[in-house]
Amino acid sequence: MGKELICEDYYFYSNNYSTKTTFRGVLFCNDNDLQDASTCIRLYGTKEQVSKALDEYVDKTGLALDECYTYEIEKEGTFFYDAKRNIEIAKSLSMYNEIYLERNKVALVINLI
């Protein structure tokens, strides 16, 4: 039996920039540009993979977590149930699963902005 795959959305406080350095061979110098880290990401994989990917993302960007939501098909009768939205979520999850399998079961980090 395989491990259950999960999909979660993470939202961070936006107050962090990193410097992206690009070497320009023609001028033989570096260009330094500020680059904003994404404050909205979706992670897809096993619970352990998602947890590890989140830790790595936070370490890399230095962002502080604000909110987290599970991205899943809502059951009928729940507060957030919407049949049309469930169809879109099912399509997205199916696409994520295909990419996940193509990439040898490595966790996906998807930019939501």
Phi and psi restraints in degrees (value plus and minus 20) as a CYANA .aco file:
   2 GLY   PHI     -99.5   -59.5
   2 GLY   PSI     146.8   186.8
   3 LYS   PHI     -98.8   -58.8
   3 LYS   PSI     125.2   165.2
   4 GLU   PHI     -90.2   -50.2
   4 GLU   PSI     115.6   155.6
   5 LEU   PHI    -112.1   -72.1
   5 LEU   PSI     120.7   160.7
   6 ILE   PHI    -146.6  -106.6
   6 ILE   PSI     141.4   181.4
   7 CYS   PHI    -156.7  -116.7
   7 CYS   PSI     105.3   145.3
   8 GLU   PHI    -156.3  -116.3
   8 GLU   PSI     125.0   165.0
   9 ASP   PHI    -122.1   -82.1
   9 ASP   PSI     115.6   155.6
  10 TYR   PHI    -143.2  -103.2
  10 TYR   PSI     113.3   153.3
  11 TYR   PHI    -140.2  -100.2
  11 TYR   PSI     112.4   152.4
  12 PHE   PHI    -136.7   -96.7
  12 PHE   PSI     137.7   177.7
  13 TYR   PHI     -88.6   -48.6
  13 TYR   PSI     118.1   158.1
  14 SER   PHI    -117.5   -77.5
  14 SER   PSI      77.4   117.4
  15 ASN   PHI    -173.7  -133.7
  15 ASN   PSI       6.5    46.5
  16 ASN   PHI    -154.1  -114.1
  16 ASN   PSI     113.3   153.3
  17 TYR   PHI    -146.2  -106.2
  17 TYR   PSI     128.6   168.6
  18 SER   PHI    -141.9  -101.9
  18 SER   PSI     142.2   182.2
  19 THR   PHI    -119.5   -79.5
  19 THR   PSI     108.5   148.5
  20 LYS   PHI    -125.1   -85.1
  20 LYS   PSI     100.6   140.6
  21 THR   PHI    -124.1   -84.1
  21 THR   PSI     109.1   149.1
  22 THR   PHI    -144.9  -104.9
  22 THR   PSI     106.2   146.2
  23 PHE   PHI    -101.6   -61.6
  23 PHE   PSI     109.5   149.5
  24 ARG   PHI    -127.5   -87.5
  24 ARG   PSI      83.7   123.7
  25 GLY   PHI     -83.9   -43.9
  25 GLY   PSI     -53.5   -13.5
  26 VAL   PHI     -83.5   -43.5
  26 VAL   PSI     -63.2   -23.2
  27 LEU   PHI    -114.0   -74.0
  27 LEU   PSI     -26.7    13.3
  28 PHE   PHI      34.2    74.2
  28 PHE   PSI      32.2    72.2
  29 CYS   PHI    -171.5  -131.5
  29 CYS   PSI     152.4   192.4
  30 ASN   PHI    -125.1   -85.1
  30 ASN   PSI     121.5   161.5
  31 ASP   PHI    -121.2   -81.2
  31 ASP   PSI     111.1   151.1
  32 ASN   PHI    -133.9   -93.9
  32 ASN   PSI      96.6   136.6
  33 ASP   PHI    -141.6  -101.6
  33 ASP   PSI     123.0   163.0
  34 LEU   PHI     -94.4   -54.4
  34 LEU   PSI     119.1   159.1
  35 GLN   PHI    -151.9  -111.9
  35 GLN   PSI     105.1   145.1
  36 ASP   PHI    -100.8   -60.8
  36 ASP   PSI     112.6   152.6
  37 ALA   PHI     -98.1   -58.1
  37 ALA   PSI     122.8   162.8
  38 SER   PHI     -83.2   -43.2
  38 SER   PSI     113.1   153.1
  39 THR   PHI    -120.0   -80.0
  39 THR   PSI     -17.7    22.3
  40 CYS   PHI    -157.2  -117.2
  40 CYS   PSI      94.1   134.1
  41 ILE   PHI    -152.0  -112.0
  41 ILE   PSI     136.7   176.7
  42 ARG   PHI    -140.6  -100.6
  42 ARG   PSI     112.2   152.2
  43 LEU   PHI    -133.9   -93.9
  43 LEU   PSI     118.2   158.2
  44 TYR   PHI    -153.4  -113.4
  44 TYR   PSI     108.8   148.8
  45 GLY   PHI     141.6   181.6
  45 GLY   PSI    -183.1  -143.1
  46 THR   PHI     -93.9   -53.9
  46 THR   PSI     145.7   185.7
  47 LYS   PHI     -77.6   -37.6
  47 LYS   PSI     -62.0   -22.0
  48 GLU   PHI     -86.3   -46.3
  48 GLU   PSI     -61.8   -21.8
  49 GLN   PHI     -84.9   -44.9
  49 GLN   PSI     -62.4   -22.4
  50 VAL   PHI     -84.3   -44.3
  50 VAL   PSI     -63.6   -23.6
  51 SER   PHI     -81.9   -41.9
  51 SER   PSI     -64.0   -24.0
  52 LYS   PHI     -86.3   -46.3
  52 LYS   PSI     -63.0   -23.0
  53 ALA   PHI     -83.8   -43.8
  53 ALA   PSI     -58.4   -18.4
  54 LEU   PHI     -84.7   -44.7
  54 LEU   PSI     -66.4   -26.4
  55 ASP   PHI     -79.3   -39.3
  55 ASP   PSI     -63.4   -23.4
  56 GLU   PHI     -85.4   -45.4
  56 GLU   PSI     -59.9   -19.9
  57 TYR   PHI     -84.6   -44.6
  57 TYR   PSI     -64.3   -24.3
  58 VAL   PHI     -84.2   -44.2
  58 VAL   PSI     -63.2   -23.2
  59 ASP   PHI     -81.9   -41.9
  59 ASP   PSI     -62.1   -22.1
  60 LYS   PHI     -89.0   -49.0
  60 LYS   PSI     -62.1   -22.1
  61 THR   PHI    -115.8   -75.8
  61 THR   PSI     -45.4    -5.4
  62 GLY   PHI      55.3    95.3
  62 GLY   PSI      -7.5    32.5
  63 LEU   PHI     -96.9   -56.9
  63 LEU   PSI     133.6   173.6
  64 ALA   PHI    -122.4   -82.4
  64 ALA   PSI     111.6   151.6
  65 LEU   PHI     -88.4   -48.4
  65 LEU   PSI     113.7   153.7
  66 ASP   PHI    -124.0   -84.0
  66 ASP   PSI     -78.5   -38.5
  67 GLU   PHI    -161.8  -121.8
  67 GLU   PSI     137.1   177.1
  68 CYS   PHI    -159.8  -119.8
  68 CYS   PSI     117.3   157.3
  69 TYR   PHI    -154.7  -114.7
  69 TYR   PSI     123.6   163.6
  70 THR   PHI    -102.5   -62.5
  70 THR   PSI     108.7   148.7
  71 TYR   PHI    -116.8   -76.8
  71 TYR   PSI      82.4   122.4
  72 GLU   PHI    -171.5  -131.5
  72 GLU   PSI     146.3   186.3
  73 ILE   PHI     -93.9   -53.9
  73 ILE   PSI     105.4   145.4
  74 GLU   PHI    -100.3   -60.3
  74 GLU   PSI     121.7   161.7
  75 LYS   PHI     -98.0   -58.0
  75 LYS   PSI     125.5   165.5
  76 GLU   PHI     -81.1   -41.1
  76 GLU   PSI     115.4   155.4
  77 GLY   PHI      78.4   118.4
  77 GLY   PSI     -32.0     8.0
  78 THR   PHI    -101.5   -61.5
  78 THR   PSI     144.3   184.3
  79 PHE   PHI     -79.9   -39.9
  79 PHE   PSI     -58.2   -18.2
  80 PHE   PHI    -114.8   -74.8
  80 PHE   PSI     -10.2    29.8
  81 TYR   PHI     -83.9   -43.9
  81 TYR   PSI     111.4   151.4
  82 ASP   PHI    -172.5  -132.5
  82 ASP   PSI      90.6   130.6
  83 ALA   PHI     -78.2   -38.2
  83 ALA   PSI     -62.3   -22.3
  84 LYS   PHI     -85.5   -45.5
  84 LYS   PSI     -63.3   -23.3
  85 ARG   PHI     -85.9   -45.9
  85 ARG   PSI     -56.7   -16.7
  86 ASN   PHI     -80.8   -40.8
  86 ASN   PSI     -55.7   -15.7
  87 ILE   PHI     -83.7   -43.7
  87 ILE   PSI     -64.1   -24.1
  88 GLU   PHI     -85.4   -45.4
  88 GLU   PSI     -60.4   -20.4
  89 ILE   PHI     -84.1   -44.1
  89 ILE   PSI     -62.7   -22.7
  90 ALA   PHI     -80.9   -40.9
  90 ALA   PSI     -61.2   -21.2
  91 LYS   PHI     -83.5   -43.5
  91 LYS   PSI     -64.6   -24.6
  92 SER   PHI     -82.6   -42.6
  92 SER   PSI     -66.6   -26.6
  93 LEU   PHI     -83.1   -43.1
  93 LEU   PSI     -56.9   -16.9
  94 SER   PHI     -84.6   -44.6
  94 SER   PSI     -63.3   -23.3
  95 MET   PHI     -84.5   -44.5
  95 MET   PSI     -63.4   -23.4
  96 TYR   PHI     -81.0   -41.0
  96 TYR   PSI     -60.1   -20.1
  97 ASN   PHI     -83.8   -43.8
  97 ASN   PSI     -61.3   -21.3
  98 GLU   PHI     -81.7   -41.7
  98 GLU   PSI     -65.7   -25.7
  99 ILE   PHI     -85.1   -45.1
  99 ILE   PSI     -61.4   -21.4
 100 TYR   PHI     -77.6   -37.6
 100 TYR   PSI     -65.0   -25.0
 101 LEU   PHI     -89.8   -49.8
 101 LEU   PSI     -58.1   -18.1
 102 GLU   PHI     -83.6   -43.6
 102 GLU   PSI     -51.1   -11.1
 103 ARG   PHI    -115.7   -75.7
 103 ARG   PSI       6.6    46.6
 104 ASN   PHI      38.6    78.6
 104 ASN   PSI      22.0    62.0
 105 LYS   PHI      39.2    79.2
 105 LYS   PSI      24.3    64.3
 106 VAL   PHI    -120.6   -80.6
 106 VAL   PSI     118.6   158.6
 107 ALA   PHI     -76.0   -36.0
 107 ALA   PSI     122.1   162.1
 108 LEU   PHI    -117.3   -77.3
 108 LEU   PSI     116.5   156.5
 109 VAL   PHI    -136.9   -96.9
 109 VAL   PSI      93.1   133.1
 110 ILE   PHI    -133.4   -93.4
 110 ILE   PSI     106.5   146.5
 111 ASN   PHI     -98.1   -58.1
 111 ASN   PSI     106.1   146.1
 112 LEU   PHI    -115.3   -75.3
 112 LEU   PSI     -22.3    17.7
